[in-house]
Amino acid sequence: MAREKKKKSTFQKITMFVVWVMLIFTVGAVIIGSVGALIGY
């Protein structure tokens, strides 16, 4: 793999942002679901 430093394009930044948001939402949904099941919500 080439290891030259390259500035990330705007598209890459947006893609990474969307991926992180989706990950956080998924983890959050799992946590809320398990906590809700424990409480009996």
N, C-alpha and C positions, 0 to 999 in steps of 0.2 A: 504493500500500500504506500502510495506517495504521501510524504509527510510535510509538504510545503504548507505554510500558513496562508490560509485564504479567508477573506472576509465572507461571512455568511450572507447570502442574498436575502432580500426581504421575504421572498417566498419561503425560504428555509426557516427563517425566524417565525413566520406565521404558522408553518407546519408544526414546528417544535412546540409552539405555544398551544396549539389546538390539541396536540398529543398529550401534553402535560395536563391540560384542563380535563380531557376525557379520563385520564388516569385518576386524577383527584376525585372527579365525580364518581367514578366506578368504586374506588376505595371508600369514599364517603357513603355511597348507597349501601355497600356491604356492611359497613359499621353500623349505620342507622338501622338496617334491617335486623342485624343480630341483637343490637341493644333493644330495639322495639320488641323482638320476640322474647327476650329475657324479661322485660318489664311486663309483658302481656299487653302491649299496645297493639 
